[in-house]
Amino acid sequence: MFRHQESEGSVRRHHQNTASLTEGSVAKGIIGFAVPLLLGQLLQQLYNLADAWVIGNFADNDSFAAVSSGGSLTFLIIGFFNGIAVGGSVIISRYYGARDKKSVEEAIHSNFLFGIVSSVISTGIGLLMAPLILRLMNTPDSVMPHALTYFRIYFGGVSTIILYNICMAIMRALGDSIHPLYYLMISSLTNVVLDLFFVAGLHWGVGGAAFATVLSQGLSAVLCIVRMCRLPDDTRLDFRKLKWNASMIREILAQGLPTGIQNSVISIGNLTIQSNINAFGAFAMSGHGAYSKIEGFVFLPITCMSMSLPTFVGQNLGAKEYGRAKRGALFGILSGMLMAELIGVILLLGAPHALRFFVDVDEAVSYGLIDIHIIAPFYFLLAFSHCSAGVMRGCGKAVVPMATMLTFWCGVRILYVTLAVRAFPVFGTISWAYPLTWTCSSVVFLLFLWKSDWVHAFEKKREEELPQKKKGEKE
């Protein structure tokens, strides 16, 4: 009842640069969309590795510890706004699946405008809060100057990173995962070259690594914007159409705010864990940091599936293809679990060699091995939680993963670490926080997907919102 009709020729032109996931084989559709995401995430990890390798080999251990321990801090701030951007992409994918051209155009421009506003806010918050948060994290005195340098540069240019991620999310919502891959390739190569130039060549240390990240992401953001300005019809980004659409912004926030809050609050839990790791000293920070870099490869299948599922589910629910949405959700979740666990087994077999790629110091490697031996066997639970959350976001139930992950990945995790480390003051106690909380969230997600009528959530919500929207248009 809210689907707009299009001629056959219009649909064909509309899909030349984007893709519908509502037809054909479910497995082929998801795999075809996910493979470019997987390759893109692989490139992302490779240039993250390049960052770590250059810092680890051309700077000292304190510099490596400063960069390695900062992931939770950066995600605390930009993760909030990126979460809202993900919510916006889900809205776009639904309207795109329903062929509602006007709403697609409004959602794209509202999401991009929100990204611009988010960039300004993130810059201010990051520059003001970074020193305070680093102190709260018990950052050692020897590491603090390096960490401050890195984050001042990083947050000074954080707008490039946020706009890059928002543009990527918009293009993927339209079914285009190919061009984001191209731009990520360019960004990755640029980052590696700049890393070597600034850090190895000019000896700028962590500051050089931060400059390399900001500049390479900025290049990708520009390429994405140019591409979006050349898309056809209702999917084209037109700066003259950027205006504050209150009803669409509310819709984006309703879908994206839970994910943004989830990202930030989970980061608070991870910051608590990082502060406990920091208390074990710089070698523990480096060892855990090296493990975190390796763990990024475990996230490859998890991330590509959890990013594919909201688009797939959203488009199919928008097109009222309910059975197809359920089949896609099952295929995506099982595939993500299988691939994650296979990588976990490989990591267990080659753990010492993988760690020494980053830190060839026995003390640091020993801490990284503790992480791997405890956490790696449970990667299938991590995959199940993230992929299930992706399905829920695609059907408009973003509050469920938010509440679940805030409860277990933040609240329970903080409570566990605070109490358990006092009772058992060894590094392995911290590592157990992850599989324990993954197990809890997986149980909740399994019950929700099994018991709830999630496939009709989008349609019911639209039926409730439609009278209000018509009322707003009349006013």
C-alpha positions as CSV (number, residue, x, y, z in Angstrom):
1,M,0.0,0.0,0.0
2,F,3.0,2.3,0.2
3,R,4.8,0.9,-2.8
4,H,5.3,3.2,-5.7
5,Q,5.0,1.8,-9.2
6,E,7.7,2.1,-11.8
7,S,7.9,1.2,-15.4
8,E,10.1,-1.7,-16.5
9,G,12.6,0.7,-18.2
10,S,12.8,2.8,-15.1
11,V,13.5,-0.2,-12.9
12,R,16.2,-1.3,-15.3
13,R,17.9,2.1,-15.3
14,H,17.5,2.3,-11.5
15,H,19.4,-1.0,-11.0
16,Q,22.3,-0.3,-13.4
17,N,24.5,1.0,-10.6
18,T,22.7,-0.7,-7.6
19,A,21.3,-4.1,-7.1
20,S,18.1,-5.7,-5.8
21,L,18.4,-8.7,-3.5
22,T,14.8,-9.7,-3.7
23,E,15.1,-12.1,-6.7
24,G,17.1,-15.2,-7.6
25,S,19.0,-17.6,-5.5
26,V,19.2,-16.6,-1.8
27,A,22.7,-18.1,-1.3
28,K,24.0,-16.5,-4.5
29,G,22.4,-13.2,-3.7
30,I,24.0,-13.1,-0.2
31,I,27.3,-14.4,-1.3
32,G,27.5,-12.1,-4.3
33,F,26.8,-9.1,-2.0
34,A,29.0,-10.4,0.8
35,V,32.1,-11.3,-1.2
36,P,33.0,-7.7,-2.0
37,L,32.4,-6.8,1.6
38,L,34.7,-9.7,2.7
39,L,37.4,-8.5,0.3
40,G,36.9,-5.0,1.5
41,Q,37.2,-6.0,5.1
42,L,40.3,-8.1,4.3
43,L,41.9,-5.0,2.8
44,Q,40.9,-3.0,5.9
45,Q,42.6,-5.6,8.0
46,L,45.7,-5.7,5.8
47,Y,46.2,-2.0,6.1
48,N,45.5,-2.2,9.8
49,L,48.3,-4.8,9.9
50,A,50.5,-2.5,7.9
51,D,49.8,0.3,10.5
52,A,50.8,-2.1,13.3
53,W,53.8,-3.6,11.5
54,V,55.2,-0.2,10.6
55,I,54.7,1.1,14.2
56,G,56.0,-2.1,15.7
57,N,59.1,-2.2,13.6
58,F,60.0,1.5,13.1
59,A,58.9,2.9,16.6
60,D,59.3,1.7,20.2
61,N,57.1,-0.5,22.3
62,D,55.3,2.4,24.0
63,S,54.2,3.8,20.6
64,F,52.8,0.4,19.6
65,A,51.0,0.1,22.9
66,A,49.6,3.6,22.4
67,V,48.1,2.8,19.0
68,S,47.0,-0.7,20.0
69,S,45.1,0.3,23.1
70,G,43.1,3.0,21.4
71,G,40.6,1.0,19.5
72,S,38.0,1.2,22.2
73,L,38.4,5.0,22.6
74,T,37.9,5.7,18.9
75,F,35.0,3.4,18.7
76,L,33.4,4.9,21.8
77,I,32.9,8.2,19.9
78,I,32.7,7.5,16.2
79,G,30.9,4.2,16.8
80,F,27.9,6.1,18.1
81,F,27.5,8.1,14.9
82,N,28.4,5.2,12.7
83,G,25.7,3.1,14.4
84,I,23.1,5.8,13.5
85,A,24.4,5.7,9.9
86,V,23.8,1.9,9.8
87,G,20.3,2.6,11.0
88,G,19.9,5.0,8.1
89,S,21.1,2.4,5.6
90,V,18.5,0.0,6.9
91,I,15.8,2.6,6.2
92,I,17.2,3.1,2.7
93,S,17.3,-0.6,1.9
94,R,13.7,-1.0,3.0
95,Y,12.4,1.8,0.8
96,Y,14.6,0.6,-2.0
97,G,13.1,-2.9,-1.8
98,A,9.6,-1.4,-1.8
99,R,10.4,0.8,-4.8
100,D,9.4,4.0,-2.9
101,K,11.6,6.4,-4.9
102,K,10.7,9.6,-3.0
103,S,11.5,8.1,0.4
104,V,14.8,6.6,-0.9
105,E,15.8,10.1,-2.0
106,E,14.8,11.7,1.3
107,A,16.6,8.9,3.3
108,I,19.8,9.3,1.4
109,H,20.0,13.0,1.8
110,S,18.9,12.9,5.5
111,N,21.5,10.3,6.3
112,F,24.3,12.3,4.5
113,L,23.3,15.5,6.2
114,F,23.3,13.8,9.6
115,G,26.8,12.6,8.8
116,I,28.0,16.1,8.3
117,V,26.6,17.2,11.6
118,S,28.0,14.1,13.3
119,S,31.5,14.9,12.0
120,V,31.5,18.3,13.7
121,I,30.2,16.9,17.0
122,S,32.7,14.0,17.0
123,T,35.7,16.3,16.4
124,G,34.8,18.4,19.4
125,I,34.0,15.5,21.7
126,G,37.1,13.6,20.7
127,L,39.5,16.5,21.2
128,L,38.0,17.4,24.6
129,M,37.5,13.9,26.0
130,A,40.5,11.9,24.8
131,P,43.0,13.1,27.5
132,L,40.4,12.4,30.3
133,I,39.5,8.9,28.9
134,L,43.2,8.0,28.5
135,R,43.8,8.8,32.2
136,L,40.7,6.8,33.2
137,M,42.1,3.9,31.3
138,N,45.1,3.8,33.5
139,T,47.4,4.5,30.5
140,P,51.0,4.2,31.7
141,D,53.0,7.5,31.9
142,S,55.5,6.2,29.3
143,V,52.6,5.6,26.8
144,M,50.5,8.7,27.5
145,P,52.4,11.2,25.3
146,H,52.3,8.9,22.3
147,A,48.6,8.2,22.8
148,L,47.7,11.9,23.1
149,T,49.6,12.7,19.9
150,Y,47.8,10.0,18.0
151,F,44.3,10.9,19.2
152,R,44.6,14.6,18.7
153,I,45.5,14.1,15.1
154,Y,42.9,11.3,14.7
155,F,40.0,13.3,16.1
156,G,41.1,16.4,14.3
157,G,40.4,14.7,11.0
158,V,37.6,12.3,12.2
159,S,35.1,13.9,9.8
160,T,36.8,12.1,6.9
161,I,36.3,8.8,8.6
162,I,32.7,9.3,9.5
163,L,31.7,10.6,6.1
164,Y,33.6,7.7,4.5
165,N,31.6,5.2,6.5
166,I,28.3,6.9,5.9
167,C,28.8,7.0,2.2
168,M,29.8,3.3,2.2
169,A,26.6,2.4,4.2
170,I,24.4,4.3,1.7
171,M,25.9,2.6,-1.3
172,R,25.6,-0.8,0.3
173,A,22.0,-0.2,1.3
174,L,21.3,0.3,-2.5
175,G,22.9,-3.1,-3.1
176,D,26.2,-1.8,-4.4
177,S,29.1,-3.5,-2.6
178,I,31.5,-3.3,-5.6
179,H,32.4,0.4,-5.6
180,P,33.0,0.5,-1.9
181,L,35.5,-2.3,-2.5
182,Y,37.3,-0.3,-5.1
183,Y,37.5,2.8,-2.9
184,L,38.7,0.7,0.0
185,M,41.5,-0.8,-2.2
186,I,42.6,2.7,-3.0
187,S,42.4,3.8,0.6
188,S,44.4,0.7,1.8
189,L,47.2,1.2,-0.7
190,T,47.3,5.0,0.1
191,N,47.5,4.2,3.8
192,V,50.3,1.8,3.5
193,V,52.4,4.2,1.4
194,L,51.7,7.1,3.7
195,D,52.6,4.9,6.8
196,L,55.9,4.0,5.3
197,F,56.6,7.6,4.3
198,F,55.6,9.3,7.5
199,V,56.7,6.7,10.0
200,A,59.6,4.8,8.4
201,G,60.8,7.6,6.3
202,L,60.2,10.8,8.2
203,H,60.2,9.1,11.7
204,W,57.0,10.9,12.8
205,G,56.0,7.9,15.0
206,V,52.4,7.6,16.1
207,G,51.6,11.0,14.6
208,G,52.6,9.8,11.2
209,A,50.3,6.8,11.5
210,A,47.4,9.1,12.5
211,F,48.0,11.4,9.5
212,A,48.1,8.4,7.2
213,T,44.7,7.1,8.5
214,V,43.0,10.5,8.2
215,L,44.4,11.3,4.7
216,S,43.7,7.8,3.2
217,Q,40.1,7.8,4.6
218,G,39.6,11.3,3.3
219,L,40.5,10.2,-0.2
220,S,38.0,7.4,0.0
221,A,35.3,9.8,1.3
222,V,35.8,12.1,-1.7
223,L,35.7,9.2,-4.1
224,C,32.4,7.9,-2.6
225,I,30.8,11.4,-2.7
226,V,31.8,11.8,-6.4
227,R,30.3,8.4,-7.1
228,M,27.1,9.1,-5.3
229,C,26.7,12.4,-7.2
230,R,26.7,10.5,-10.4
231,L,24.0,7.9,-9.5
232,P,20.7,8.0,-11.4
233,D,17.5,9.6,-10.4
234,D,16.3,9.1,-6.8
235,T,19.6,7.5,-5.7
236,R,21.7,10.5,-6.7
237,L,23.3,12.7,-4.0
238,D,22.4,16.3,-4.8
239,F,23.8,18.9,-2.3
240,R,21.0,21.3,-3.2
241,K,18.6,18.7,-1.7
242,L,20.3,18.6,1.7
243,K,17.7,19.8,4.1
244,W,16.6,18.9,7.6
245,N,13.7,16.5,7.0
246,A,12.4,16.1,10.5
247,S,10.2,13.0,9.9
248,M,13.0,11.1,8.1
249,I,15.6,12.1,10.7
250,R,13.2,10.7,13.4
251,E,12.9,7.5,11.4
252,I,16.7,7.2,11.0
253,L,17.2,7.9,14.7
254,A,14.6,5.4,15.7
255,Q,16.4,2.7,13.8
256,G,20.0,3.9,14.3
257,L,20.1,5.3,17.8
258,P,19.9,1.9,19.5
259,T,22.9,0.7,17.4
260,G,24.8,3.9,18.1
261,I,24.1,3.7,21.8
262,Q,25.0,0.0,21.7
263,N,28.4,0.7,20.1
264,S,29.3,3.4,22.5
265,V,28.2,1.7,25.7
266,I,29.9,-1.6,24.6
267,S,33.0,0.5,24.1
268,I,32.7,1.6,27.7
269,G,32.8,-2.0,28.7
270,N,35.8,-2.6,26.5
271,L,37.5,0.5,28.0
272,T,37.0,-1.0,31.5
273,I,38.7,-4.2,30.2
274,Q,41.5,-2.2,28.6
275,S,42.1,-0.3,31.9
276,N,42.5,-3.7,33.6
277,I,44.9,-4.8,30.9
278,N,46.9,-1.6,31.2
279,A,47.4,-2.3,34.9
280,F,49.5,-5.4,33.9
281,G,51.9,-3.1,32.1
282,A,53.1,-2.1,28.6
283,F,53.9,-5.8,27.7
284,A,50.4,-6.8,28.4
285,M,49.1,-3.9,26.4
286,S,51.3,-4.9,23.4
287,G,50.4,-8.5,23.7
288,H,46.7,-7.9,23.8
289,G,47.1,-5.3,21.1
290,A,48.8,-7.8,18.8
291,Y,46.1,-10.3,19.5
292,S,43.5,-7.7,18.7
293,K,45.1,-7.1,15.3
294,I,45.0,-10.8,14.6
295,E,41.4,-11.1,15.8
296,G,40.5,-8.6,13.1
297,F,40.7,-11.5,10.6
298,V,38.2,-13.5,12.6
299,F,35.8,-10.6,12.2
300,L,36.1,-10.8,8.4
301,P,33.3,-13.4,7.9
302,I,31.4,-12.1,10.8
303,T,31.5,-8.5,9.6
304,C,30.7,-9.2,6.0
305,M,27.6,-11.3,7.0
306,S,26.4,-8.9,9.7
307,M,26.7,-6.1,7.2
308,S,25.0,-8.1,4.4
309,L,22.0,-9.3,6.4
310,P,20.4,-5.9,7.3
311,T,20.4,-5.0,3.6
312,F,19.2,-8.4,2.4
313,V,16.5,-8.7,5.1
314,G,15.5,-5.0,4.8
315,Q,15.0,-5.2,1.0
316,N,13.1,-8.5,1.1
317,L,10.8,-7.4,4.0
318,G,10.2,-4.1,2.1
319,A,9.2,-6.2,-1.0
320,K,7.1,-8.5,1.3
321,E,9.3,-11.5,0.5
322,Y,9.0,-13.0,4.0
323,G,10.0,-16.6,3.3
324,R,13.1,-15.4,1.4
325,A,14.1,-13.1,4.2
326,K,13.9,-16.0,6.7
327,R,16.0,-18.3,4.4
328,G,18.6,-15.6,3.9
329,A,18.8,-15.0,7.7
330,L,19.4,-18.7,8.3
331,F,22.0,-19.0,5.6
332,G,23.9,-15.9,6.7
333,I,24.0,-16.8,10.4
334,L,25.2,-20.4,9.8
335,S,27.8,-19.3,7.2
336,G,29.2,-16.7,9.5
337,M,29.5,-19.1,12.4
338,L,31.2,-21.8,10.3
339,M,33.8,-19.4,8.7
340,A,34.5,-17.8,12.1
341,E,35.2,-21.1,13.8
342,L,37.5,-22.3,11.0
343,I,39.6,-19.2,11.3
344,G,39.7,-19.7,15.1
345,V,41.1,-23.2,14.6
346,I,43.7,-21.9,12.2
347,L,44.6,-19.2,14.7
348,L,45.1,-21.7,17.5
349,L,47.5,-23.7,15.4
350,G,49.7,-20.8,14.4
351,A,49.3,-18.5,17.4
352,P,53.0,-17.9,18.3
353,H,54.1,-17.1,14.7
354,A,51.1,-14.8,14.2
355,L,51.8,-12.8,17.4
356,R,55.5,-12.4,16.6
357,F,54.7,-10.7,13.3
358,F,53.8,-7.7,15.5
359,V,55.8,-8.0,18.7
360,D,58.9,-10.1,18.7
361,V,59.2,-9.8,22.5
362,D,58.7,-12.9,24.6
363,E,56.9,-11.1,27.5
364,A,54.4,-9.5,25.1
365,V,53.8,-12.7,23.1
366,S,53.0,-14.7,26.3
367,Y,50.1,-12.3,27.1
368,G,48.8,-12.6,23.5
369,L,48.9,-16.4,23.7
370,I,46.7,-16.4,26.9
371,D,44.1,-14.4,24.9
372,I,44.1,-16.7,22.0
373,H,43.9,-20.0,23.9
374,I,41.0,-18.8,26.0
375,I,39.0,-16.8,23.4
376,A,39.5,-18.5,20.0
377,P,37.4,-21.7,20.6
378,F,34.3,-19.6,21.1
379,Y,34.4,-17.5,17.9
380,F,31.2,-19.2,16.6
381,L,29.3,-17.6,19.4
382,L,30.6,-14.2,18.5
383,A,29.5,-14.8,14.9
384,F,26.0,-15.9,16.0
385,S,25.5,-12.8,18.1
386,H,26.6,-10.3,15.4
387,C,24.8,-12.0,12.5
388,S,21.6,-12.3,14.6
389,A,21.9,-8.6,15.5
390,G,22.2,-7.9,11.7
391,V,18.9,-9.8,11.1
392,M,17.2,-7.8,13.8
393,R,18.3,-4.5,12.5
394,G,17.1,-5.4,9.0
395,C,13.6,-6.1,10.4
396,G,13.5,-3.0,12.4
397,K,14.2,-4.5,15.9
398,A,17.4,-2.7,16.6
399,V,16.4,-2.2,20.2
400,V,16.7,-6.0,20.9
401,P,20.4,-6.3,20.1
402,M,21.0,-3.0,21.8
403,A,19.4,-4.1,25.1
404,T,21.0,-7.5,24.9
405,M,24.5,-6.3,24.2
406,L,24.3,-3.5,26.7
407,T,23.2,-5.9,29.3
408,F,25.9,-8.6,28.7
409,W,28.7,-7.0,26.6
410,C,28.8,-3.9,28.9
411,G,27.0,-4.4,32.2
412,V,27.9,-8.1,32.9
413,R,31.3,-7.7,31.3
414,I,32.2,-4.8,33.6
415,L,30.8,-6.5,36.7
416,Y,32.7,-9.7,35.9
417,V,36.0,-8.0,35.3
418,T,35.7,-5.8,38.4
419,L,34.9,-8.7,40.7
420,A,36.8,-11.6,39.1
421,V,40.1,-9.8,38.7
422,R,40.1,-9.0,42.4
423,A,39.4,-12.7,43.2
424,F,41.8,-14.1,40.6
425,P,44.4,-11.4,39.7
426,V,45.8,-13.1,36.6
427,F,45.6,-11.9,33.0
428,G,43.6,-14.9,31.9
429,T,40.7,-13.8,34.1
430,I,40.2,-10.8,31.8
431,S,40.3,-13.0,28.7
432,W,37.3,-15.1,29.9
433,A,35.1,-12.0,29.9
434,Y,34.5,-12.4,26.2
435,P,33.4,-16.0,25.8
436,L,31.2,-15.7,28.9
437,T,29.3,-12.7,27.6
438,W,29.1,-14.0,24.0
439,T,27.3,-17.1,25.4
440,C,24.8,-15.1,27.3
441,S,23.9,-12.9,24.3
442,S,23.7,-15.9,22.0
443,V,21.0,-17.5,24.2
444,V,18.9,-14.4,24.1
445,F,19.2,-13.9,20.3
446,L,18.4,-17.6,19.7
447,L,15.2,-17.3,21.8
448,F,14.1,-14.1,20.0
449,L,14.6,-15.4,16.5
450,W,12.9,-18.7,17.4
451,K,9.9,-17.3,19.3
452,S,9.1,-13.8,17.8
453,D,7.3,-12.9,14.6
454,W,10.3,-10.8,13.3
455,V,9.5,-11.2,9.6
456,H,6.3,-9.1,9.9
457,A,7.8,-6.4,12.1
458,F,8.6,-4.0,9.3
459,E,5.1,-4.1,7.8
460,K,3.4,-3.7,11.1
461,K,5.6,-0.7,12.0
462,R,4.9,0.9,8.6
463,E,1.2,0.5,9.0
464,E,1.4,2.2,12.4
465,E,3.6,5.1,11.1
466,L,1.7,5.7,7.8
467,P,-1.2,7.7,9.3
468,Q,1.2,9.9,11.3
469,K,3.2,10.5,8.2
470,K,0.2,11.5,6.1
471,K,-1.0,13.8,9.0
472,G,2.5,15.5,9.0
473,E,2.4,16.0,5.2
474,K,-1.1,17.7,5.4
475,E,0.2,20.0,8.2
